[in-house]
């Protein structure tokens, strides 16, 4: 099979930037990596083709020579007088027996992509590449997973079971204080490495569900708590929910909407310091609904002699 135009192989235009070429290569290489489809010969050849195309186009000098028609898609010199689409002077489609200089130099793009040793584009089995090669040494690719955890479980710590790509199941520990979009790394639980290289990792992204009344700011928990008029005026001991359970809290007489009570140590534990944050309870005075007739009559009489101007005190008049 004749070697195809490397731009067509990667699906990019001839004016594509180096960054566009690298992005296209990474996407295709991950789709066709031999570890994902072991024993699939067609996929193996497609992977070689993608690797060869990137090897040529990622080398600025070779790319320029190819664009001028001096070398063919396999990196071989053309006969004089042939343009970019002319016949090659020698060589076939890209194969693992090409000269080392064709693959050498430049950045270690497989190390960058898969996190380990470089795979030679010449093949994936033993003996690929120039004579004497012992096969590729490639760290296994990482695999991404995601789990969703309720707010309180993320704050206190929990476990979630995930099914790995190899069919196994594993319990993932969610550390106390885990925040939304946190990523946990499970060493060696990704795709297998090649040539004695280590396996990749499983990267678990944690999504934390919102809570109906708790919110979080760093290690502190915040809660808006409604109280009755009599609790606000007279004071009271009330039950307040926290991430670790309900606690009794004293509301001082004369409490008002916006008053904040601080519950020390009732927040989220900081994993670095092992110290918990606090919980802040913002009070909200709620009047009877519908209005109580006796309360209305009492306030009418009370206001005649004890009215006060809260807006003037706040500087709003």
C-alpha contacts under 8 A as a table, 3 or more apart, distances in Angstrom:
res1	aa1	res2	aa2	distance
1	X	92	X	7.96
1	X	93	X	6.37
2	X	92	X	6.64
2	X	93	X	5.14
3	X	49	X	8.00
3	X	73	X	6.12
3	X	74	X	6.53
3	X	92	X	7.10
3	X	93	X	4.27
3	X	94	X	6.32
4	X	8	X	7.17
4	X	9	X	6.71
4	X	73	X	6.48
5	X	8	X	5.36
5	X	9	X	6.35
5	X	53	X	7.84
5	X	73	X	5.78
6	X	9	X	4.88
6	X	10	X	6.29
6	X	50	X	7.89
6	X	52	X	7.82
6	X	53	X	4.44
6	X	54	X	7.30
6	X	56	X	7.67
6	X	57	X	7.27
6	X	73	X	6.22
7	X	10	X	5.38
7	X	11	X	5.91
7	X	12	X	5.29
7	X	13	X	6.16
7	X	14	X	6.40
7	X	53	X	7.31
7	X	57	X	8.00
8	X	11	X	4.81
8	X	12	X	6.40
8	X	13	X	7.72
9	X	49	X	7.26
9	X	50	X	6.29
9	X	53	X	6.64
10	X	21	X	7.35
10	X	24	X	6.02
10	X	25	X	6.25
10	X	28	X	7.50
10	X	50	X	6.56
10	X	53	X	7.02
10	X	54	X	7.59
11	X	24	X	7.22
12	X	16	X	6.15
12	X	20	X	7.65
12	X	21	X	6.86
12	X	24	X	7.40
13	X	16	X	5.26
16	X	20	X	5.86
16	X	21	X	6.50
17	X	20	X	5.09
17	X	21	X	6.31
18	X	21	X	5.10
18	X	22	X	6.23
18	X	58	X	6.75
19	X	22	X	5.09
19	X	23	X	6.16
20	X	23	X	5.16
20	X	24	X	6.17
21	X	24	X	5.18
21	X	25	X	6.12
21	X	54	X	7.40
21	X	57	X	7.54
21	X	58	X	7.45
22	X	25	X	5.04
22	X	26	X	6.11
22	X	54	X	7.54
22	X	58	X	7.53
23	X	26	X	5.19
23	X	27	X	6.26
24	X	27	X	5.30
24	X	28	X	6.32
25	X	28	X	5.25
25	X	29	X	5.85
25	X	50	X	6.96
25	X	51	X	7.74
25	X	54	X	6.39
26	X	29	X	5.13
26	X	30	X	6.11
26	X	113	X	6.90
27	X	30	X	5.47
27	X	31	X	6.45
28	X	31	X	5.05
28	X	32	X	6.18
28	X	50	X	7.22
29	X	32	X	5.23
29	X	33	X	5.53
29	X	47	X	6.54
29	X	50	X	6.93
29	X	51	X	7.53
30	X	33	X	5.38
31	X	36	X	7.89
32	X	36	X	7.07
32	X	37	X	7.55
32	X	43	X	6.06
32	X	44	X	7.47
32	X	46	X	7.08
32	X	47	X	5.56
33	X	36	X	5.69
33	X	37	X	7.22
33	X	43	X	7.94
33	X	44	X	7.72
33	X	47	X	6.38
34	X	37	X	5.24
34	X	38	X	5.59
34	X	39	X	7.91
34	X	40	X	7.67
34	X	43	X	7.00
34	X	44	X	5.93
34	X	47	X	7.34
34	X	124	X	7.56
35	X	38	X	5.61
35	X	140	X	7.93
35	X	191	X	7.08
35	X	192	X	7.29
36	X	191	X	7.96
37	X	40	X	5.68
37	X	43	X	7.19
40	X	43	X	5.37
40	X	44	X	6.23
41	X	44	X	4.90
41	X	45	X	6.29
42	X	45	X	5.22
42	X	46	X	6.23
43	X	46	X	4.95
43	X	47	X	6.09
44	X	47	X	5.12
44	X	48	X	6.34
44	X	123	X	7.72
44	X	124	X	7.87
45	X	48	X	5.04
45	X	49	X	6.19
46	X	49	X	5.03
46	X	50	X	6.21
47	X	50	X	5.11
47	X	51	X	6.12
48	X	51	X	5.08
48	X	52	X	6.07
48	X	94	X	7.70
48	X	95	X	7.74
48	X	121	X	5.61
48	X	122	X	6.57
48	X	123	X	6.48
49	X	52	X	5.18
49	X	53	X	6.16
49	X	94	X	6.96
50	X	53	X	5.20
50	X	54	X	6.26
51	X	54	X	5.23
51	X	55	X	6.05
51	X	121	X	5.45
52	X	55	X	5.02
52	X	56	X	6.34
52	X	74	X	7.41
52	X	94	X	6.72
52	X	121	X	6.22
53	X	56	X	5.40
53	X	57	X	6.22
53	X	73	X	7.39
54	X	57	X	5.11
54	X	58	X	5.60
55	X	58	X	5.47
55	X	59	X	6.61
55	X	103	X	6.67
56	X	59	X	5.61
56	X	62	X	5.98
56	X	63	X	6.04
56	X	73	X	7.70
56	X	75	X	6.99
57	X	60	X	6.73
57	X	62	X	6.91
57	X	63	X	4.89
58	X	63	X	7.20
58	X	106	X	7.79
59	X	62	X	5.38
59	X	63	X	5.95
59	X	106	X	6.66
60	X	63	X	5.10
60	X	64	X	6.15
61	X	64	X	5.17
61	X	65	X	6.28
62	X	65	X	4.99
62	X	66	X	6.05
62	X	71	X	7.92
62	X	75	X	7.60
63	X	66	X	5.06
63	X	67	X	6.13
64	X	67	X	5.07
64	X	68	X	6.24
65	X	68	X	5.06
65	X	69	X	6.25
65	X	70	X	5.22
65	X	71	X	6.10
66	X	69	X	4.96
66	X	70	X	5.68
66	X	71	X	5.01
66	X	72	X	6.26
66	X	73	X	7.22
66	X	75	X	7.75
66	X	84	X	6.99
67	X	70	X	7.66
67	X	84	X	6.65
68	X	83	X	7.46
68	X	84	X	6.56
69	X	72	X	6.98
69	X	78	X	7.48
69	X	82	X	7.03
69	X	83	X	4.87
69	X	84	X	3.87
69	X	85	X	7.38
69	X	86	X	7.94
70	X	77	X	6.13
70	X	78	X	5.69
70	X	83	X	7.57
70	X	84	X	7.37
71	X	74	X	7.71
71	X	75	X	5.38
71	X	76	X	5.15
71	X	77	X	4.47
71	X	78	X	5.25
71	X	84	X	7.93
71	X	88	X	7.82
72	X	75	X	5.25
72	X	76	X	5.39
72	X	77	X	6.52
72	X	78	X	6.33
72	X	84	X	7.31
72	X	88	X	6.13
73	X	76	X	7.42
74	X	91	X	7.76
74	X	92	X	7.50
74	X	93	X	6.19
74	X	94	X	5.25
75	X	102	X	6.94
76	X	88	X	7.11
76	X	89	X	7.47
76	X	90	X	6.81
76	X	91	X	6.82
77	X	88	X	7.01
77	X	89	X	6.42
77	X	90	X	7.50
78	X	82	X	6.70
78	X	86	X	7.75
78	X	87	X	7.12
78	X	88	X	4.87
78	X	89	X	4.89
78	X	90	X	7.64
79	X	82	X	6.05
79	X	87	X	7.72
79	X	88	X	6.56
79	X	89	X	5.06
82	X	85	X	7.31
82	X	86	X	4.68
82	X	87	X	6.90
83	X	86	X	5.09
88	X	91	X	7.26
92	X	95	X	7.85
94	X	98	X	7.38
94	X	122	X	7.89
95	X	98	X	6.21
95	X	122	X	5.54
95	X	123	X	7.73
95	X	129	X	7.84
96	X	121	X	6.77
96	X	122	X	3.17
96	X	123	X	5.78
96	X	128	X	5.49
96	X	129	X	4.10
96	X	130	X	6.65
97	X	122	X	6.73
97	X	128	X	7.46
97	X	129	X	5.07
97	X	130	X	5.03
97	X	131	X	7.67
98	X	102	X	6.76
98	X	122	X	7.64
98	X	129	X	7.10
98	X	130	X	6.95
99	X	102	X	5.58
99	X	103	X	7.47
99	X	130	X	7.07
100	X	103	X	5.36
100	X	104	X	5.96
100	X	130	X	7.17
101	X	104	X	4.98
101	X	105	X	7.69
103	X	120	X	7.51
103	X	121	X	7.71
108	X	111	X	5.44
108	X	112	X	6.38
108	X	118	X	6.47
109	X	112	X	5.00
109	X	113	X	6.15
109	X	118	X	7.22
110	X	113	X	4.94
110	X	114	X	5.77
110	X	115	X	7.35
110	X	116	X	7.29
110	X	117	X	6.96
110	X	118	X	4.80
110	X	119	X	6.15
110	X	138	X	7.89
111	X	114	X	5.48
111	X	115	X	4.84
111	X	116	X	4.69
111	X	117	X	5.28
111	X	118	X	5.22
111	X	138	X	7.86
112	X	115	X	5.56
112	X	116	X	7.56
114	X	138	X	7.30
114	X	139	X	6.16
114	X	140	X	6.60
114	X	141	X	5.23
114	X	142	X	7.52
115	X	139	X	6.10
115	X	140	X	7.80
115	X	141	X	7.36
116	X	137	X	7.79
116	X	138	X	5.51
116	X	139	X	4.33
116	X	140	X	7.62
116	X	197	X	7.42
117	X	137	X	5.43
117	X	138	X	4.87
117	X	139	X	6.23
117	X	197	X	7.68
118	X	136	X	7.30
118	X	137	X	6.42
118	X	138	X	5.91
119	X	124	X	7.61
119	X	136	X	5.03
119	X	137	X	6.05
119	X	138	X	5.73
120	X	123	X	6.64
120	X	124	X	7.79
120	X	128	X	7.92
120	X	129	X	6.79
120	X	136	X	6.26
121	X	124	X	7.89
121	X	129	X	7.63
122	X	128	X	5.54
122	X	129	X	4.70
123	X	128	X	4.96
123	X	129	X	6.64
123	X	135	X	7.94
123	X	136	X	7.77
124	X	128	X	6.42
124	X	135	X	6.40
124	X	136	X	5.90
125	X	128	X	5.82
125	X	135	X	5.52
125	X	136	X	7.14
126	X	133	X	7.08
126	X	134	X	5.26
126	X	135	X	4.05
126	X	136	X	7.39
127	X	130	X	7.56
127	X	131	X	6.67
127	X	132	X	6.57
127	X	133	X	5.04
127	X	134	X	5.42
127	X	135	X	5.52
128	X	131	X	7.70
128	X	133	X	6.29
128	X	134	X	7.52
128	X	135	X	5.84
128	X	136	X	7.79
129	X	133	X	6.22
129	X	135	X	7.93
130	X	133	X	6.17
135	X	195	X	6.52
136	X	194	X	6.57
136	X	195	X	5.70
137	X	193	X	7.68
137	X	194	X	5.37
137	X	195	X	4.39
137	X	196	X	6.68
137	X	197	X	5.91
138	X	193	X	5.72
138	X	194	X	5.06
138	X	195	X	6.59
138	X	197	X	5.80
139	X	192	X	7.45
139	X	193	X	4.50
139	X	194	X	6.40
139	X	197	X	4.98
139	X	198	X	5.37
139	X	199	X	5.95
139	X	200	X	6.29
140	X	190	X	6.63
140	X	191	X	4.81
140	X	192	X	4.73
140	X	193	X	3.84
140	X	194	X	6.94
140	X	197	X	7.34
140	X	198	X	6.36
140	X	199	X	4.45
140	X	200	X	4.13
140	X	201	X	7.85
141	X	190	X	6.16
141	X	191	X	5.22
141	X	192	X	7.40
141	X	193	X	7.56
141	X	199	X	7.20
141	X	200	X	4.66
141	X	201	X	7.16
142	X	190	X	4.89
142	X	191	X	6.36
142	X	200	X	4.57
142	X	201	X	4.66
142	X	202	X	5.66
142	X	203	X	6.89
143	X	190	X	5.32
143	X	191	X	7.05
143	X	200	X	7.48
143	X	201	X	6.48
143	X	202	X	4.96
143	X	203	X	6.07
144	X	202	X	5.89
144	X	203	X	4.73
144	X	204	X	5.94
144	X	205	X	7.48
145	X	162	X	7.97
145	X	202	X	7.09
145	X	203	X	6.04
145	X	204	X	4.69
145	X	205	X	6.21
146	X	204	X	5.20
146	X	205	X	4.60
146	X	206	X	5.84
146	X	207	X	7.27
147	X	160	X	7.31
147	X	162	X	7.80
147	X	204	X	7.07
147	X	205	X	6.44
147	X	206	X	5.17
147	X	207	X	6.12
148	X	206	X	5.93
148	X	207	X	4.67
148	X	208	X	5.86
148	X	209	X	6.89
149	X	153	X	6.47
149	X	154	X	6.10
149	X	206	X	7.04
149	X	207	X	6.20
149	X	208	X	5.01
149	X	209	X	6.10
150	X	153	X	5.39
150	X	154	X	6.25
150	X	208	X	5.80
150	X	209	X	4.94
150	X	210	X	7.36
150	X	211	X	7.72
151	X	154	X	5.27
151	X	155	X	6.30
151	X	208	X	5.66
151	X	209	X	5.33
151	X	210	X	5.99
151	X	211	X	5.87
152	X	155	X	5.00
152	X	156	X	6.13
152	X	211	X	7.98
152	X	243	X	5.77
153	X	156	X	5.17
153	X	157	X	5.39
153	X	158	X	5.52
153	X	176	X	7.86
154	X	157	X	5.22
154	X	158	X	6.54
154	X	174	X	6.72
154	X	175	X	7.30
154	X	176	X	6.06
154	X	177	X	5.98
154	X	178	X	5.32
154	X	179	X	7.11
154	X	208	X	6.68
155	X	176	X	5.17
155	X	177	X	4.39
155	X	178	X	6.23
155	X	179	X	7.93
155	X	243	X	7.32
155	X	268	X	5.84
155	X	269	X	7.88
156	X	175	X	7.61
156	X	176	X	4.53
156	X	177	X	6.35
156	X	243	X	7.40
156	X	244	X	7.67
156	X	268	X	7.22
156	X	269	X	7.98
157	X	173	X	7.57
157	X	174	X	5.29
157	X	175	X	4.74
157	X	176	X	3.76
157	X	177	X	6.80
157	X	178	X	7.43
158	X	173	X	6.10
158	X	174	X	4.93
158	X	175	X	6.75
158	X	176	X	7.35
159	X	171	X	6.27
159	X	172	X	5.42
159	X	173	X	4.56
159	X	174	X	5.39
160	X	171	X	5.54
160	X	172	X	5.17
160	X	173	X	6.68
160	X	174	X	7.25
161	X	169	X	6.60
161	X	170	X	5.49
161	X	171	X	4.26
161	X	172	X	5.88
162	X	169	X	5.64
162	X	170	X	5.63
162	X	171	X	6.50
162	X	172	X	7.20
163	X	167	X	6.35
163	X	168	X	5.85
163	X	169	X	4.39
163	X	170	X	6.58
164	X	167	X	5.50
164	X	168	X	5.35
164	X	169	X	5.85
164	X	170	X	7.36
164	X	189	X	7.71
165	X	168	X	7.34
165	X	190	X	7.94
174	X	178	X	6.74
175	X	178	X	5.78
176	X	268	X	7.36
176	X	269	X	6.62
176	X	271	X	7.46
177	X	219	X	7.55
177	X	268	X	5.54
177	X	269	X	5.95
177	X	270	X	6.65
177	X	271	X	7.16
178	X	182	X	6.59
178	X	206	X	7.95
179	X	182	X	5.57
179	X	206	X	7.67
179	X	207	X	7.92
179	X	208	X	6.77
180	X	206	X	6.10
180	X	207	X	4.98
180	X	208	X	4.77
181	X	205	X	5.75
181	X	206	X	5.14
181	X	207	X	5.29
181	X	208	X	7.40
182	X	205	X	5.72
182	X	206	X	5.35
182	X	207	X	7.48
183	X	203	X	6.40
183	X	204	X	5.43
183	X	205	X	4.38
183	X	206	X	6.18
184	X	203	X	5.74
184	X	204	X	5.00
184	X	205	X	6.39
184	X	206	X	7.71
185	X	201	X	6.52
185	X	202	X	5.87
185	X	203	X	4.76
185	X	204	X	6.36
186	X	189	X	5.91
186	X	201	X	5.54
186	X	202	X	5.00
186	X	203	X	6.37
186	X	204	X	7.71
187	X	190	X	7.73
187	X	200	X	7.20
187	X	201	X	4.78
187	X	202	X	6.71
188	X	198	X	7.11
188	X	199	X	4.88
188	X	200	X	5.31
188	X	201	X	4.73
188	X	202	X	7.18
189	X	199	X	6.88
189	X	200	X	6.34
189	X	201	X	4.77
189	X	202	X	5.02
190	X	199	X	5.92
190	X	200	X	4.16
190	X	201	X	4.11
190	X	202	X	4.82
191	X	199	X	5.70
191	X	200	X	5.25
191	X	201	X	7.35
192	X	198	X	6.96
192	X	199	X	4.33
192	X	200	X	6.37
193	X	196	X	6.64
193	X	197	X	4.87
193	X	198	X	5.01
193	X	199	X	4.52
193	X	200	X	6.82
194	X	197	X	5.42
194	X	198	X	7.68
210	X	215	X	7.78
211	X	214	X	5.43
211	X	215	X	6.90
213	X	223	X	6.11
213	X	224	X	7.18
214	X	221	X	6.57
214	X	222	X	5.81
214	X	223	X	5.27
215	X	221	X	5.83
215	X	222	X	5.23
215	X	223	X	6.71
216	X	219	X	6.98
216	X	220	X	5.78
216	X	221	X	4.69
216	X	222	X	6.08
217	X	220	X	5.30
217	X	221	X	6.48
217	X	222	X	7.62
219	X	267	X	5.89
219	X	268	X	4.81
219	X	269	X	6.67
219	X	270	X	6.53
219	X	276	X	6.92
219	X	277	X	4.72
219	X	278	X	7.19
220	X	266	X	7.99
220	X	267	X	4.84
220	X	268	X	6.23
220	X	277	X	4.88
220	X	278	X	4.95
220	X	279	X	5.60
220	X	280	X	7.42
221	X	266	X	7.64
221	X	267	X	5.25
221	X	268	X	7.23
221	X	277	X	7.62
221	X	278	X	6.38
221	X	279	X	4.55
221	X	280	X	6.27
222	X	279	X	5.70
222	X	280	X	4.89
222	X	281	X	6.14
222	X	282	X	7.69
223	X	279	X	7.57
223	X	280	X	6.29
223	X	281	X	4.98
223	X	282	X	6.18
224	X	281	X	5.79
224	X	282	X	4.67
224	X	283	X	5.95
224	X	284	X	6.87
225	X	240	X	7.94
225	X	281	X	6.41
225	X	282	X	5.97
225	X	283	X	5.03
225	X	284	X	5.93
226	X	283	X	5.88
226	X	284	X	4.58
226	X	285	X	5.83
226	X	286	X	6.26
227	X	231	X	6.24
227	X	232	X	6.69
227	X	283	X	6.72
227	X	284	X	5.98
227	X	285	X	5.05
227	X	286	X	6.04
228	X	231	X	5.16
228	X	232	X	6.26
228	X	285	X	5.72
228	X	286	X	5.43
228	X	287	X	6.51
228	X	288	X	7.89
229	X	232	X	5.12
229	X	233	X	6.16
229	X	285	X	6.06
229	X	286	X	6.43
229	X	287	X	5.97
230	X	233	X	5.10
230	X	234	X	5.64
230	X	235	X	7.33
231	X	234	X	5.45
231	X	235	X	4.82
231	X	236	X	5.29
231	X	251	X	7.23
231	X	253	X	7.49
232	X	235	X	5.48
232	X	236	X	7.68
232	X	251	X	7.22
232	X	252	X	7.49
232	X	253	X	6.07
232	X	254	X	5.51
232	X	255	X	4.77
232	X	256	X	6.24
232	X	285	X	6.76
233	X	253	X	5.32
233	X	254	X	4.62
233	X	255	X	6.54
234	X	252	X	7.63
234	X	253	X	4.66
234	X	254	X	6.54
235	X	250	X	7.41
235	X	251	X	5.13
235	X	252	X	4.68
235	X	253	X	3.77
235	X	254	X	6.73
235	X	255	X	7.18
236	X	250	X	5.79
236	X	251	X	5.14
236	X	252	X	6.82
236	X	253	X	7.43
237	X	248	X	6.45
237	X	249	X	5.47
237	X	250	X	4.27
237	X	251	X	5.95
238	X	248	X	5.63
238	X	249	X	5.39
238	X	250	X	6.32
238	X	251	X	7.20
239	X	246	X	6.35
239	X	247	X	5.66
239	X	248	X	4.67
239	X	249	X	6.17
240	X	246	X	5.50
240	X	247	X	5.41
240	X	248	X	6.20
240	X	249	X	6.58
241	X	245	X	5.87
241	X	246	X	4.33
241	X	247	X	6.45
242	X	245	X	5.12
242	X	246	X	5.70
242	X	247	X	7.22
242	X	266	X	6.76
242	X	279	X	7.57
243	X	266	X	7.31
243	X	267	X	7.41
244	X	266	X	7.40
251	X	255	X	6.80
252	X	255	X	5.82
255	X	259	X	6.36
255	X	283	X	7.89
256	X	259	X	5.50
256	X	283	X	6.88
256	X	284	X	7.05
256	X	285	X	6.44
257	X	282	X	7.68
257	X	283	X	5.27
257	X	284	X	4.28
257	X	285	X	5.14
258	X	282	X	5.71
258	X	283	X	5.43
258	X	284	X	6.20
259	X	282	X	5.72
259	X	283	X	5.37
259	X	284	X	7.82
260	X	280	X	6.43
260	X	281	X	5.35
260	X	282	X	4.37
260	X	283	X	6.15
261	X	280	X	5.78
261	X	281	X	4.96
261	X	282	X	6.46
261	X	283	X	7.80
262	X	278	X	6.89
262	X	279	X	5.93
262	X	280	X	4.74
262	X	281	X	6.32
263	X	266	X	5.88
263	X	278	X	5.72
263	X	279	X	4.99
263	X	280	X	6.22
263	X	281	X	7.67
264	X	267	X	7.63
264	X	277	X	7.21
264	X	278	X	4.69
264	X	279	X	6.53
265	X	275	X	7.96
265	X	276	X	5.16
265	X	277	X	5.42
265	X	278	X	4.78
265	X	279	X	7.27
266	X	276	X	6.79
266	X	277	X	6.35
266	X	278	X	4.81
266	X	279	X	5.19
267	X	276	X	5.50
267	X	277	X	4.09
267	X	278	X	4.17
267	X	279	X	5.12
268	X	276	X	5.14
268	X	277	X	5.23
268	X	278	X	7.43
269	X	274	X	5.76
269	X	275	X	5.34
269	X	276	X	3.85
269	X	277	X	6.20
270	X	273	X	5.54
270	X	274	X	5.01
270	X	275	X	5.40
270	X	276	X	5.88
270	X	277	X	7.34
271	X	274	X	5.15
271	X	275	X	7.73
287	X	291	X	7.36
288	X	291	X	5.22
288	X	292	X	6.39
289	X	292	X	7.58
291	X	295	X	7.57
291	X	296	X	7.13
292	X	295	X	5.23
292	X	296	X	6.22
293	X	296	X	5.12
293	X	297	X	6.32
294	X	297	X	5.11
294	X	298	X	6.11
295	X	298	X	5.05
295	X	299	X	6.15
296	X	299	X	5.26
296	X	300	X	6.20
297	X	300	X	5.15
297	X	301	X	6.48
298	X	301	X	5.36
298	X	302	X	6.06
299	X	302	X	4.83
299	X	303	X	5.79
300	X	303	X	5.35
300	X	304	X	6.70
301	X	304	X	5.52
301	X	305	X	7.58
302	X	305	X	6.00
302	X	306	X	5.88
302	X	307	X	7.52
303	X	306	X	5.02
303	X	307	X	4.65
304	X	307	X	6.47
309	X	312	X	5.58
309	X	313	X	6.51
310	X	313	X	5.11
310	X	314	X	6.26
311	X	314	X	5.01
311	X	315	X	6.26
311	X	316	X	5.14
311	X	317	X	6.21
312	X	315	X	5.03
312	X	316	X	5.62
312	X	317	X	5.10
313	X	316	X	7.59
